[in-house]
Amino acid sequence: MPGSHDMPPIALNGRVWVECDATTTAIEIGDLLTTSDTPGRAMAARDRAMASGATLGKAMTALPKGERGLVLVLVNLQ
């Protein structure tokens, strides 16, 4: 596919490392993740009702409050 190397990688299912922002709320194993206010990063979705339809996946590793870093995420879009 011409130009396909310029496109960012996209995960549709499986396990993938995701850049996350836990500066205000820690990410615990099992948390649902959604997009963060920080561009290009995910954060914990604490309100499951509001996160419905806006989740990226489920955290398989944790990230302490106050940190930014990689979290292993189980992606299974439905």
Stockholm file with secondary structure:
# STOCKHOLM 1.0

chainA/1-78         MPGSHDMPPIALNGRVWVECDATTTAIEIGDLLTTSDTPGRAMAARDRAMASGATLGKAMTALPKGERGLVLVLVNLQ
#=GR chainA/1-78 SS CTTGGGSCCCCSEEEEEEEEEESSSCBCTTCEEEECSSTTCEEECCCHHHHTTCCCEEESSCBCTTEEEEEEEEEECC
#=GC SS_cons        CTTGGGSCCCCSEEEEEEEEEESSSCBCTTCEEEECSSTTCEEECCCHHHHTTCCCEEESSCBCTTEEEEEEEEEECC
//
